[in-house]
């Protein structure tokens, strides 16, 4: 399998994993303060990778770019503060959908900062996917914009910057090293807010937090592999599949019946993603030939 298609598959798997994680985080945030939940998610992510670190040896997790890891942790934590602030203020489906503005920021940043070459098919696919998201959320936007929407819109470019830093770090460090350092740095940057609102979790809540840490570490490991194998811009249209996962999980766990606009938007997203995957595969074959 050529690297671009493999990277897109990794990105799709990461999206499914992280969307599943968001469902569990939402459930946990109904029982504990949101800023505590964000700390627990990354603290438990660090706990989840500790056995790996001890098996491989701590020296194997030495980063080649400490400043890059710290910047990535600070930027990602800033986006998390805004994301978790928005969590109780807007519906889950709208929260996920607004997050899909991120791929547009990432593709722009990949061109400006990483000097990736953009093909018109990638832009068309990204815009089609974003149009599909708008079809999904448009009926729910009639009530106007609230602070939750503002916080989510502010978090998107921060997460985009975090993923662009990840792409740059992936040229020097392995995915495992990057995930471990992300868990460590974000834990450090989120502990002050968690300490301020701390409520001691029950044993069950600790177990759920550990599950979140494991899912989060797996999702970011998959995403880092995607960025290592393929241009970050080529992997972004696949992220719009997350809207389909969000509709599915909303139906299964929260009894939310997908509306007609959700089904139409999901179809547009599916067409955009399938088309760009075929384009990238043909392009990779032509280059290899």
C-alpha positions as CSV (number, residue, x, y, z in Angstrom):
1,X,0.0,0.0,0.0
2,X,1.4,3.4,-0.9
3,X,2.1,5.8,2.0
4,X,-0.5,8.4,1.2
5,X,-3.4,5.9,1.2
6,X,-2.0,4.2,4.3
7,X,-1.8,7.6,6.0
8,X,-5.5,8.3,5.1
9,X,-6.5,4.9,6.6
10,X,-4.6,5.8,9.8
11,X,-6.4,9.2,9.8
12,X,-9.8,7.5,9.5
13,X,-9.0,5.1,12.3
14,X,-7.8,7.9,14.5
15,X,-11.0,9.9,13.8
16,X,-13.2,6.9,14.8
17,X,-11.1,6.4,18.0
18,X,-11.1,10.0,19.0
19,X,-14.8,10.5,18.3
20,X,-15.5,7.5,20.5
21,X,-13.3,9.1,23.2
22,X,-15.4,12.3,23.0
23,X,-18.5,10.4,23.7
24,X,-17.0,8.9,26.9
25,X,-15.6,12.3,27.9
26,X,-19.0,13.9,27.6
27,X,-20.5,11.2,29.9
28,X,-17.7,11.7,32.4
29,X,-18.0,15.5,32.2
30,X,-21.7,15.1,33.4
31,X,-20.3,13.8,36.7
32,X,-17.1,15.7,37.2
33,X,-15.9,19.3,36.6
34,X,-14.9,19.7,32.9
35,X,-11.4,21.0,33.6
36,X,-10.8,18.1,35.9
37,X,-11.9,15.7,33.1
38,X,-9.4,17.3,30.7
39,X,-6.6,16.8,33.2
40,X,-7.6,13.2,33.9
41,X,-7.8,12.3,30.2
42,X,-4.1,13.3,29.6
43,X,-2.8,12.1,33.0
44,X,-4.3,8.7,32.4
45,X,-2.9,8.8,28.9
46,X,0.5,9.2,30.5
47,X,-0.3,6.3,32.8
48,X,-1.3,4.2,29.8
49,X,2.0,4.6,28.1
50,X,4.2,4.1,31.2
51,X,4.4,0.3,30.7
52,X,5.6,0.9,27.2
53,X,8.2,3.5,28.4
54,X,9.6,1.2,31.0
55,X,9.7,-1.8,28.6
56,X,11.6,0.2,26.0
57,X,13.7,2.2,28.5
58,X,13.2,5.8,29.4
59,X,16.2,6.8,27.2
60,X,14.3,5.7,24.1
61,X,11.7,8.4,24.8
62,X,14.3,11.2,24.7
63,X,13.0,13.8,22.3
64,X,15.1,15.5,19.6
65,X,13.1,18.7,20.0
66,X,12.3,19.6,23.6
67,X,11.2,23.1,22.6
68,X,8.9,21.7,20.0
69,X,7.3,19.3,22.4
70,X,6.7,22.0,25.0
71,X,5.2,24.4,22.4
72,X,3.0,21.6,21.1
73,X,1.8,20.8,24.7
74,X,1.1,24.5,25.5
75,X,-0.8,25.1,22.2
76,X,-2.8,21.9,22.6
77,X,-3.6,22.6,26.2
78,X,-4.9,26.1,25.2
79,X,-7.2,24.6,22.7
80,X,-8.4,22.0,25.3
81,X,-9.3,24.8,27.8
82,X,-11.6,26.3,25.2
83,X,-13.0,23.0,24.0
84,X,-13.9,21.9,27.5
85,X,-15.3,25.3,28.3
86,X,-17.6,24.9,25.3
87,X,-18.6,21.3,26.2
88,X,-21.5,22.1,28.6
89,X,-22.7,25.1,26.5
90,X,-23.6,23.6,23.1
91,X,-25.1,20.3,21.8
92,X,-22.6,17.5,21.2
93,X,-23.3,17.3,17.5
94,X,-22.7,21.0,17.1
95,X,-19.5,20.7,19.1
96,X,-18.1,18.0,16.8
97,X,-19.3,19.8,13.7
98,X,-17.7,23.1,14.5
99,X,-14.4,21.3,15.1
100,X,-14.4,20.3,11.5
101,X,-13.3,23.8,10.6
102,X,-9.9,22.5,11.8
103,X,-8.9,20.7,8.6
104,X,-9.3,24.0,6.7
105,X,-6.8,25.7,9.1
106,X,-4.5,22.7,8.9
107,X,-4.5,22.7,5.1
108,X,-3.7,26.4,5.0
109,X,-1.0,26.0,7.6
110,X,0.5,23.1,5.7
111,X,0.9,25.3,2.6
112,X,2.3,28.3,4.5
113,X,4.5,26.8,7.2
114,X,5.3,23.2,5.9
115,X,5.6,24.2,2.3
116,X,3.4,21.2,1.2
117,X,2.3,21.3,-2.4
118,X,-1.5,21.6,-2.7
119,X,-3.4,20.1,-5.5
120,X,-6.8,21.4,-6.6
121,X,-8.4,18.0,-5.8
122,X,-7.4,18.4,-2.1
123,X,-9.0,21.8,-1.8
124,X,-12.2,20.7,-3.6
125,X,-12.4,17.6,-1.3
126,X,-11.9,19.7,1.8
127,X,-14.5,22.3,0.8
128,X,-17.0,19.5,-0.1
129,X,-16.5,17.9,3.2
130,X,-16.9,21.2,5.0
131,X,-20.1,21.8,3.0
132,X,-21.4,18.5,4.1
133,X,-20.8,19.5,7.7
134,X,-22.7,22.8,7.1
135,X,-25.6,20.8,5.7
136,X,-25.6,18.8,9.0
137,X,-25.5,21.7,11.4
138,X,-27.3,24.4,9.5
139,X,-30.8,23.6,10.9
140,X,-29.5,23.9,14.5
141,X,-27.8,27.3,14.0
142,X,-31.0,29.3,13.7
143,X,-30.9,30.2,17.4
144,X,-27.8,32.4,17.0
145,X,-24.3,32.1,18.3
146,X,-23.5,31.5,22.0
147,X,-20.3,31.5,24.0
148,X,-19.9,27.8,23.4
149,X,-19.8,28.4,19.7
150,X,-17.3,31.2,20.1
151,X,-15.0,29.0,22.3
152,X,-15.2,26.1,19.8
153,X,-14.3,28.4,16.9
154,X,-11.4,29.8,18.9
155,X,-10.1,26.3,19.7
156,X,-10.0,25.1,16.0
157,X,-7.0,27.1,14.9
158,X,-5.2,26.2,18.1
159,X,-5.7,22.5,17.5
160,X,-4.7,23.0,13.9
161,X,-1.4,24.6,15.1
162,X,-0.9,21.6,17.4
163,X,-1.3,19.1,14.6
164,X,1.1,21.1,12.3
165,X,3.7,21.0,15.1
166,X,3.1,17.3,15.3
167,X,3.8,16.9,11.6
168,X,7.1,18.8,12.1
169,X,8.0,16.7,15.1
170,X,7.2,13.5,13.3
171,X,10.2,14.2,11.1
172,X,12.5,13.8,14.1
173,X,10.7,11.7,16.8
174,X,8.7,8.5,16.6
175,X,4.9,8.5,17.0
176,X,5.3,6.8,20.4
177,X,7.7,9.5,21.7
178,X,5.4,12.2,20.5
179,X,2.3,10.7,22.2
180,X,4.2,10.2,25.4
181,X,5.5,13.8,25.4
182,X,2.0,15.1,24.6
183,X,0.5,13.3,27.6
184,X,3.3,14.6,29.8
185,X,3.2,18.3,28.7
186,X,-0.6,18.6,28.5
187,X,-0.9,17.0,32.0
188,X,1.5,19.7,33.4
189,X,-0.4,22.5,31.6
190,X,-3.8,21.4,32.7
191,X,-3.1,20.5,36.4
192,X,-3.6,24.1,37.8
193,X,-7.2,24.3,36.6
194,X,-8.0,20.7,37.7
195,X,-6.6,21.4,41.2
196,X,-8.8,24.5,41.5
197,X,-12.1,22.5,40.8
198,X,-11.0,19.1,42.0
199,X,-13.6,16.6,43.1
200,X,-12.2,13.2,44.1
201,X,-13.4,10.6,41.5
202,X,-15.0,7.3,42.5
203,X,-13.3,4.0,41.6
204,X,-15.6,3.7,38.6
205,X,-14.8,7.2,37.4
206,X,-11.0,6.4,37.7
207,X,-11.6,3.4,35.5
208,X,-13.4,5.4,32.9
209,X,-10.7,8.1,33.0
210,X,-8.1,5.3,32.4
211,X,-10.2,4.1,29.4
212,X,-10.2,7.7,28.1
213,X,-6.4,7.9,28.5
214,X,-5.9,4.7,26.6
215,X,-8.3,5.7,23.8
216,X,-6.7,9.1,23.6
217,X,-3.2,7.8,23.4
218,X,-4.2,5.2,20.7
219,X,-6.0,7.9,18.7
220,X,-3.1,10.3,18.7
221,X,-0.6,7.5,17.9
222,X,-2.8,6.6,14.9
223,X,-2.9,10.3,13.9
224,X,0.8,10.8,14.3
225,X,1.4,7.8,12.0
226,X,-0.9,9.3,9.5
227,X,1.1,12.5,9.5
228,X,4.4,10.6,9.3
229,X,3.3,8.6,6.2
230,X,1.5,11.2,4.2
231,X,1.2,15.0,3.6
232,X,-0.9,16.4,6.4
233,X,-3.1,18.1,3.8
234,X,-3.9,14.8,2.1
235,X,-5.1,13.3,5.4
236,X,-7.5,16.1,6.3
237,X,-10.5,15.4,4.1
238,X,-10.7,12.0,5.8
239,X,-11.4,13.8,9.1
240,X,-14.8,14.7,7.8
241,X,-15.8,11.1,8.3
242,X,-16.0,11.9,12.0
243,X,-19.4,13.5,11.3
244,X,-20.7,10.1,10.4
245,X,-19.2,8.6,13.5
246,X,-20.8,11.4,15.6
247,X,-24.2,10.8,14.1
248,X,-23.9,7.0,14.8
249,X,-22.7,7.4,18.4
250,X,-25.4,10.1,19.0
251,X,-28.1,7.6,18.0
252,X,-26.6,4.6,19.9
253,X,-25.7,6.4,23.2
254,X,-27.8,9.5,23.4
255,X,-30.9,8.4,21.4
256,X,-30.5,11.2,18.9
257,X,-32.2,10.3,15.7
258,X,-30.2,11.5,12.6
259,X,-32.2,14.1,10.7
260,X,-32.6,14.3,6.9
261,X,-30.0,17.0,6.8
262,X,-27.6,14.8,8.7
263,X,-28.1,11.9,6.2
264,X,-27.6,14.2,3.2
265,X,-24.5,15.9,4.8
266,X,-23.0,12.4,5.7
267,X,-23.5,11.4,2.0
268,X,-21.7,14.5,0.8
269,X,-18.8,13.8,3.2
270,X,-18.6,10.2,2.1
271,X,-18.5,11.2,-1.6
272,X,-15.8,13.8,-0.9
273,X,-13.6,11.3,1.1
274,X,-14.0,8.4,-1.3
275,X,-13.1,10.6,-4.3
276,X,-10.0,12.1,-2.7
277,X,-8.8,8.7,-1.6
278,X,-9.1,7.4,-5.2
279,X,-7.4,10.6,-6.6
280,X,-4.5,10.2,-4.1
281,X,-4.1,6.5,-4.9
282,X,-3.9,7.2,-8.7
283,X,-1.5,10.0,-8.1
284,X,0.8,7.8,-6.0
285,X,0.7,5.0,-8.7
286,X,1.6,7.5,-11.4
287,X,4.6,8.9,-9.4
288,X,5.8,5.3,-8.7
289,X,5.6,4.5,-12.3
